[in-house]
Amino acid sequence: MKRLGQLVSVFLIAVSISIFTSSEVRAVADLEAESGIIVDAATGDVLFSKNADIKLPPASMTKMMTEYLVLEAIEEGTITWDTTTQISDYAYSISANTSFSGIGLRQNQPYTVRQLYEGMAIISDNATTIALAELVAGSETDFVKLMNQRGEDLGLEDFKFVNSTGLNNKSLGESRPGGTGPEEDNLMSARATAKLAFHLVNDYPEVLEFSSTIQSELDDQPLENLNWMLPWNNTNFASYFYEGVDGLKTGFTTEAGYCFTGTVQRGNQRFITVVMRTDSYGARFEETIKLMNYGFNQFTEITLFNEGDTVEGAETLPVAKGKADNVNVALSEDVTRMVKNDEEDLYTLNYTFDEALLDKNGSIVAPIEAGTVVGTATVTYEGENDYGNIDVTKNTRTVELVTTEAIEKNNWFMLVIGVIGDFFVNLYQTVADTVTGWFS
């Protein structure tokens, strides 16, 4: 009876796991956002996406590029966190408009880069963003040029920046950056947004210090983070809290709807998520939770193949003019990927040898050093959905095949013997073929 009870318990646990798993899969399949994506922050591998390549207004998620360029300027020494600047008439006019800004900045007062950056990163303030753009590039017009250039440098596709804040140009009127249209809006796809976040988090991890700050102040005014997924001491936000979330950027305009680029880390695993055009302030966080649950519960980082493993059919290469007839070949490094549950066996390796290294008989000529690259192995996924990588150049994952030992060149005597042997073998074969031809 006890044994039966144990079996029933195991069965119920298995059923529960199956139901939980299928519900998570359904949740992302039915993602209530016009577009969305979840990315492994270490590799850029995409675990799931929905309409990830359509361009939509990103609203204040645009500011991630402004954040990137400010941090880049600090890294290059152009400015420091303690550099001060004054508020221009344009930035002041935005600050004075409560529809555009949550902070009433003051003119004729110096503000440090750190103060302005907190206003931009924590409360998504537009006036502090413009002030930083003007400081870095001299004008927002020139800063927008820099934004678009850096977007190309980072490999973003499906994007266009027309201002530093994410506001639409129509609302800016004649104050819009030069060279941009009066009706234009910033545009980014979910994939481009995730790629920008990927570079921001990896190139400048200090950004997380700001994006995870719940409260600060500027000019004695409170700055309260717009991200409800942080560990607020507030029961109103409790349903949105998600352990490990430390960023990254909210966004809203009438055209964009409610957007959110999130990032979360548990242990050594970090994900980046993007949802665009959700229906409400809270919905963007609810849909983000679906993506994050999917990532943590459906995927595990697994080393599929180890350094030194051989590839079937490519275990050795024949050697010409060497002291050995063959040389052993293996993978030069581990092959590690985020693997969906129960799909480890769906990954295989296909090999290609570098023909430029081989003679007409397909042999590699001695001498050969250990570690010589002789080809590549390509990782092939045979499952249903391969979402690739946010960097399309990495959609095909390859690893080098190398020799695992050194093979010396034969001495001159053995080479001569070999040549003579080959001569008589070829002579015999020619005679045999001739005689056979006489009687055929």
C-alpha positions as CSV (number, residue, x, y, z in Angstrom):
1,M,0.0,0.0,0.0
2,K,2.9,2.4,0.9
3,R,4.4,1.6,-2.5
4,L,1.2,2.4,-4.3
5,G,1.0,5.7,-2.4
6,Q,4.5,6.6,-3.6
7,L,3.7,5.8,-7.2
8,V,0.5,8.0,-7.0
9,S,2.6,10.9,-5.6
10,V,5.2,10.6,-8.4
11,F,2.4,10.5,-11.0
12,L,0.7,13.6,-9.6
13,I,4.0,15.5,-9.5
14,A,4.7,14.5,-13.1
15,V,1.2,15.6,-14.1
16,S,1.6,18.9,-12.2
17,I,4.9,19.6,-13.9
18,S,3.4,18.8,-17.3
19,I,0.5,21.1,-16.8
20,F,2.7,23.9,-15.5
21,T,5.0,23.5,-18.4
22,S,2.3,23.6,-21.0
23,S,0.7,26.6,-19.4
24,E,3.9,28.6,-19.7
25,V,4.3,27.6,-23.3
26,R,0.7,28.7,-24.0
27,A,1.3,31.9,-22.1
28,V,4.0,33.1,-24.4
29,A,2.3,31.8,-27.5
30,D,-0.7,34.0,-26.5
31,L,1.5,37.0,-25.5
32,E,-0.8,40.0,-25.2
33,A,1.6,42.5,-26.8
34,E,1.9,43.4,-30.5
35,S,5.5,42.3,-30.4
36,G,7.8,40.7,-27.9
37,I,11.1,38.9,-27.4
38,I,13.2,37.2,-24.8
39,V,17.0,36.9,-25.2
40,D,19.8,35.2,-23.3
41,A,21.9,38.2,-22.2
42,A,25.2,36.2,-22.4
43,T,24.9,34.9,-25.9
44,G,22.2,36.9,-27.6
45,D,20.3,33.7,-28.4
46,V,16.5,34.3,-28.8
47,L,14.4,31.9,-26.9
48,F,11.0,33.2,-28.1
49,S,9.8,36.1,-30.3
50,K,6.5,37.4,-31.6
51,N,6.5,39.9,-34.5
52,A,10.0,40.8,-33.4
53,D,10.9,42.5,-36.7
54,I,8.1,45.0,-37.2
55,K,9.0,48.6,-36.5
56,L,6.9,50.3,-33.8
57,P,7.3,53.5,-31.8
58,P,9.4,52.6,-28.7
59,A,8.4,55.7,-26.7
60,S,10.9,56.3,-23.8
61,M,12.8,53.0,-24.5
62,T,14.5,55.3,-27.0
63,K,16.4,56.7,-24.0
64,M,18.4,53.5,-23.8
65,M,20.5,54.8,-26.8
66,T,20.9,58.1,-25.0
67,E,22.0,56.3,-21.9
68,Y,24.5,54.3,-24.0
69,L,26.0,57.4,-25.5
70,V,26.3,59.2,-22.2
71,L,28.1,56.2,-20.7
72,E,30.3,55.9,-23.7
73,A,31.3,59.6,-23.4
74,I,32.2,59.0,-19.7
75,E,34.2,56.0,-20.7
76,E,36.1,58.0,-23.3
77,G,36.8,60.8,-20.8
78,T,34.8,63.4,-22.7
79,I,32.7,64.0,-19.6
80,T,32.6,62.7,-16.0
81,W,29.8,62.0,-13.6
82,D,30.8,65.2,-11.9
83,T,30.8,67.4,-15.1
84,T,28.2,70.2,-14.7
85,T,26.0,71.8,-17.3
86,Q,23.3,74.5,-17.4
87,I,19.7,74.0,-18.7
88,S,19.1,75.4,-22.1
89,D,15.9,77.2,-23.1
90,Y,14.7,74.2,-25.0
91,A,15.3,71.7,-22.1
92,Y,13.7,74.2,-19.7
93,S,10.6,74.5,-21.9
94,I,10.2,70.8,-21.9
95,S,10.8,70.7,-18.1
96,A,8.1,73.4,-17.6
97,N,5.5,71.3,-19.5
98,T,4.0,68.8,-17.1
99,S,2.9,66.6,-20.0
100,F,6.5,66.0,-20.9
101,S,8.5,66.1,-17.7
102,G,8.2,65.0,-14.1
103,I,10.8,67.5,-12.9
104,G,10.8,71.3,-12.9
105,L,14.4,72.0,-13.7
106,R,15.9,75.4,-13.0
107,Q,18.0,77.6,-15.2
108,N,21.2,79.4,-14.1
109,Q,21.9,76.4,-11.9
110,P,24.6,73.8,-12.5
111,Y,23.5,70.1,-12.7
112,T,25.9,67.2,-12.6
113,V,25.8,64.4,-15.2
114,R,24.9,62.0,-12.4
115,Q,21.9,64.1,-11.4
116,L,20.7,64.4,-14.9
117,Y,21.3,60.7,-15.6
118,E,19.3,59.7,-12.5
119,G,16.4,61.8,-13.8
120,M,16.6,60.2,-17.2
121,A,17.1,56.6,-16.0
122,I,14.9,56.4,-12.9
123,I,11.9,58.5,-13.8
124,S,12.4,58.7,-17.6
125,D,12.4,62.5,-17.5
126,N,12.6,64.1,-21.0
127,A,14.2,67.5,-20.0
128,T,17.2,65.9,-18.3
129,T,17.6,63.6,-21.3
130,I,17.7,66.6,-23.6
131,A,20.2,68.3,-21.3
132,L,22.5,65.3,-21.5
133,A,22.2,65.1,-25.3
134,E,23.1,68.7,-25.7
135,L,26.1,68.3,-23.3
136,V,27.5,65.3,-25.2
137,A,27.0,66.5,-28.8
138,G,26.4,70.2,-28.6
139,S,22.8,70.0,-29.8
140,E,20.0,67.5,-29.9
141,T,20.2,67.6,-33.7
142,D,23.8,66.4,-33.7
143,F,23.1,64.0,-30.9
144,V,20.4,62.3,-33.1
145,K,22.9,61.9,-35.8
146,L,25.2,60.2,-33.3
147,M,22.3,57.9,-32.1
148,N,21.6,56.7,-35.6
149,Q,25.3,56.2,-36.4
150,R,25.8,54.2,-33.2
151,G,22.8,52.1,-33.9
152,E,24.4,51.1,-37.2
153,D,27.7,50.4,-35.4
154,L,25.9,48.1,-33.0
155,G,24.3,46.2,-35.8
156,L,20.7,47.3,-35.1
157,E,18.2,46.8,-37.9
158,D,14.7,48.1,-38.3
159,F,15.2,51.3,-36.4
160,K,15.3,55.1,-36.8
161,F,15.9,57.8,-34.1
162,V,14.5,61.3,-34.6
163,N,15.0,62.6,-31.1
164,S,16.7,61.7,-27.8
165,T,13.7,61.2,-25.6
166,G,11.1,59.0,-27.4
167,L,8.5,61.7,-27.7
168,N,6.9,62.0,-31.1
169,N,8.0,65.0,-33.2
170,K,4.5,66.3,-33.6
171,S,4.4,67.1,-29.9
172,L,7.8,68.9,-30.1
173,G,6.6,71.3,-32.9
174,E,9.3,73.6,-34.1
175,S,11.7,72.4,-31.4
176,R,12.2,69.1,-33.0
177,P,15.8,68.2,-34.0
178,G,16.9,69.5,-37.4
179,G,16.6,67.2,-40.3
180,T,13.7,65.3,-38.9
181,G,10.1,65.5,-40.1
182,P,7.3,67.2,-38.2
183,E,5.2,64.0,-38.1
184,E,8.0,61.6,-37.5
185,D,8.4,59.2,-34.6
186,N,11.3,57.1,-33.3
187,L,11.0,53.5,-34.5
188,M,12.5,50.3,-33.4
189,S,11.6,46.6,-33.7
190,A,11.5,44.4,-30.6
191,R,14.6,42.7,-31.9
192,A,16.5,46.0,-32.3
193,T,15.3,47.1,-28.9
194,A,16.6,43.9,-27.3
195,K,19.9,44.2,-29.2
196,L,20.3,47.8,-27.9
197,A,19.6,46.6,-24.4
198,F,22.0,43.6,-24.9
199,H,24.8,46.0,-25.7
200,L,23.8,48.5,-22.9
201,V,23.8,45.9,-20.2
202,N,27.0,44.1,-21.4
203,D,29.1,47.1,-22.4
204,Y,28.0,49.3,-19.5
205,P,26.7,47.1,-16.6
206,E,26.8,50.2,-14.3
207,V,23.5,51.2,-16.0
208,L,21.9,48.6,-13.7
209,E,22.9,50.7,-10.7
210,F,20.5,53.4,-11.9
211,S,17.7,51.2,-13.4
212,S,17.4,49.3,-10.2
213,T,17.2,52.4,-8.0
214,I,13.7,52.7,-6.6
215,Q,13.8,56.2,-5.2
216,S,16.1,59.2,-5.3
217,E,15.7,63.0,-5.5
218,L,16.6,66.0,-7.6
219,D,16.2,69.6,-6.4
220,D,14.4,68.2,-3.4
221,Q,11.8,66.5,-5.6
222,P,11.3,62.8,-5.4
223,L,12.4,60.5,-8.2
224,E,10.4,57.3,-8.2
225,N,11.2,54.5,-10.6
226,L,8.4,53.7,-13.1
227,N,9.3,50.0,-13.0
228,W,6.8,48.1,-10.8
229,M,8.7,44.8,-11.0
230,L,11.4,46.1,-8.6
231,P,11.2,45.2,-4.9
232,W,8.9,48.0,-3.8
233,N,7.7,48.2,-0.3
234,N,4.2,48.8,-1.6
235,T,1.3,46.4,-1.7
236,N,-0.1,48.0,-4.8
237,F,2.9,46.7,-6.8
238,A,3.2,43.3,-5.1
239,S,1.6,41.4,-7.9
240,Y,4.2,42.7,-10.3
241,F,7.3,42.0,-8.3
242,Y,9.7,39.6,-9.9
243,E,12.8,38.3,-8.1
244,G,16.0,39.4,-9.8
245,V,14.6,42.2,-12.0
246,D,17.0,45.2,-12.0
247,G,15.9,47.1,-15.0
248,L,15.6,48.4,-17.6
249,K,13.3,50.9,-19.3
250,T,9.6,51.7,-19.5
251,G,7.9,53.6,-22.3
252,F,4.6,55.1,-23.1
253,T,3.1,57.4,-25.7
254,T,-0.4,57.3,-27.3
255,E,1.2,55.9,-30.5
256,A,3.5,53.4,-28.8
257,G,1.1,52.1,-26.1
258,Y,2.7,50.7,-23.0
259,C,6.2,49.3,-23.6
260,F,8.9,47.8,-21.4
261,T,12.4,46.5,-21.8
262,G,13.1,44.3,-18.8
263,T,16.2,42.5,-17.5
264,V,16.5,39.9,-14.8
265,Q,19.2,37.9,-13.2
266,R,19.0,34.8,-11.1
267,G,22.3,33.1,-10.3
268,N,24.5,33.3,-13.4
269,Q,21.5,33.5,-15.7
270,R,20.4,36.9,-17.1
271,F,17.6,37.5,-19.6
272,I,16.5,40.5,-21.6
273,T,12.9,40.9,-22.5
274,V,10.9,43.4,-24.6
275,V,7.2,43.9,-24.9
276,M,5.7,46.6,-27.2
277,R,2.2,48.1,-27.5
278,T,0.5,46.4,-24.6
279,D,-2.9,47.7,-23.3
280,S,-2.1,49.2,-19.9
281,Y,0.5,50.3,-17.4
282,G,0.4,47.0,-15.6
283,A,-0.1,44.8,-18.6
284,R,3.4,45.4,-19.8
285,F,4.8,43.9,-16.6
286,E,2.3,41.0,-16.7
287,E,3.4,40.1,-20.2
288,T,7.0,40.5,-19.2
289,I,6.5,38.0,-16.3
290,K,5.2,35.5,-18.9
291,L,8.4,35.8,-20.9
292,M,10.7,35.6,-17.9
293,N,8.9,32.6,-16.5
294,Y,9.2,30.9,-19.8
295,G,13.0,31.6,-19.9
296,F,13.7,30.4,-16.4
297,N,11.4,27.3,-16.3
298,Q,11.7,26.1,-19.9
299,F,15.5,26.5,-20.6
300,T,18.7,25.4,-19.0
301,E,22.3,26.3,-20.1
302,I,23.8,23.0,-21.2
303,T,27.2,22.1,-22.6
304,L,26.1,20.0,-25.6
305,F,29.6,19.1,-26.8
306,N,32.9,19.3,-24.9
307,E,36.3,20.6,-26.0
308,G,38.2,17.5,-27.2
309,D,35.1,15.7,-28.4
310,T,35.2,14.1,-31.9
311,V,32.7,14.6,-34.6
312,E,31.3,11.5,-36.2
313,G,33.0,11.0,-39.6
314,A,35.7,13.5,-38.8
315,E,37.6,11.7,-36.1
316,T,40.9,11.7,-38.1
317,L,42.4,13.1,-41.2
318,P,44.8,11.1,-43.5
319,V,48.4,12.5,-43.4
320,A,50.8,12.7,-46.4
321,K,54.6,12.7,-45.9
322,G,54.3,12.2,-42.2
323,K,55.5,9.7,-39.6
324,A,51.9,8.7,-39.0
325,D,49.2,7.8,-41.5
326,N,46.5,9.8,-39.7
327,V,46.1,12.7,-37.3
328,N,43.3,12.9,-34.7
329,V,40.8,15.8,-34.9
330,A,38.5,17.2,-32.2
331,L,36.5,20.3,-31.2
332,S,38.6,23.2,-30.1
333,E,36.1,24.4,-27.4
334,D,32.9,23.6,-25.6
335,V,29.6,24.1,-27.3
336,T,27.2,25.6,-24.8
337,R,23.6,26.8,-25.4
338,M,20.4,27.6,-23.7
339,V,18.5,24.4,-24.4
340,K,14.7,23.9,-24.0
341,N,13.6,21.2,-21.7
342,D,14.0,17.6,-23.2
343,E,15.6,18.9,-26.4
344,E,19.2,18.2,-25.7
345,D,19.2,15.3,-28.2
346,L,18.0,17.6,-31.0
347,Y,21.4,19.2,-31.5
348,T,23.9,17.6,-33.8
349,L,27.2,18.6,-35.4
350,N,28.0,18.7,-39.1
351,Y,31.7,19.1,-40.2
352,T,33.6,20.7,-43.0
353,F,37.3,20.3,-43.6
354,D,39.3,23.2,-45.1
355,E,40.1,22.0,-48.6
356,A,42.8,24.6,-49.0
357,L,44.9,22.6,-46.4
358,L,44.4,19.2,-48.2
359,D,46.2,17.7,-51.2
360,K,44.5,16.2,-54.2
361,N,44.0,12.9,-52.2
362,G,42.3,14.7,-49.3
363,S,45.3,14.4,-47.0
364,I,46.9,17.0,-44.9
365,V,50.7,17.3,-45.5
366,A,53.1,16.9,-42.6
367,P,54.6,18.5,-40.6
368,I,51.5,19.3,-38.6
369,E,51.4,21.2,-35.3
370,A,49.0,20.2,-32.5
371,G,46.1,22.7,-32.5
372,T,46.2,23.3,-36.2
373,V,42.7,24.4,-37.4
374,V,41.6,22.0,-40.1
375,G,37.9,22.8,-40.4
376,T,34.7,23.7,-38.6
377,A,31.8,21.9,-37.0
378,T,28.3,23.5,-37.4
379,V,25.7,23.1,-34.6
380,T,22.4,22.0,-36.1
381,Y,19.1,22.2,-34.2
382,E,16.4,19.8,-35.4
383,G,13.5,21.1,-33.3
384,E,10.4,23.0,-34.3
385,N,11.3,26.6,-33.6
386,D,14.7,28.1,-34.0
387,Y,14.5,31.8,-33.2
388,G,18.2,32.4,-34.0
389,N,20.2,35.2,-32.4
390,I,19.7,38.9,-32.2
391,D,22.9,39.1,-34.2
392,V,22.0,37.4,-37.5
393,T,25.7,36.7,-38.2
394,K,25.5,34.3,-35.2
395,N,22.5,32.4,-36.4
396,T,24.9,29.7,-37.6
397,R,26.9,28.5,-34.6
398,T,30.3,27.0,-35.6
399,V,33.3,25.8,-33.6
400,E,36.8,25.1,-35.0
401,L,38.1,21.5,-35.6
402,V,41.7,21.2,-34.6
403,T,44.4,18.5,-34.6
404,T,45.0,17.1,-31.1
405,E,48.6,16.0,-31.8
406,A,51.7,17.0,-33.7
407,I,52.8,14.9,-36.7
408,E,56.4,15.2,-37.8
409,K,57.5,15.0,-41.4
410,N,59.1,11.7,-42.5
411,N,62.9,11.7,-43.0
412,W,64.2,11.8,-46.6
413,F,64.9,8.1,-46.7
414,M,61.4,7.1,-45.8
415,L,60.0,9.7,-48.3
416,V,62.2,8.3,-51.1
417,I,61.0,4.7,-50.2
418,G,57.5,6.0,-50.3
419,V,57.9,7.6,-53.7
420,I,59.5,4.4,-55.1
421,G,56.7,2.4,-53.6
422,D,54.1,4.6,-55.1
423,F,55.9,4.4,-58.5
424,F,55.7,0.6,-58.5
425,V,52.2,0.5,-57.2
426,N,51.1,2.9,-60.0
427,L,53.2,0.9,-62.6
428,Y,51.6,-2.4,-61.5
429,Q,48.2,-0.9,-61.7
430,T,48.8,0.5,-65.2
431,V,50.1,-2.9,-66.5
432,A,47.2,-4.7,-64.8
433,D,44.7,-2.3,-66.4
434,T,46.3,-2.8,-69.8
435,V,46.3,-6.6,-69.7
436,T,42.8,-6.6,-68.5
437,G,41.9,-4.4,-71.5
438,W,43.3,-7.0,-73.9
439,F,40.9,-9.6,-72.8
440,S,37.8,-7.6,-72.2
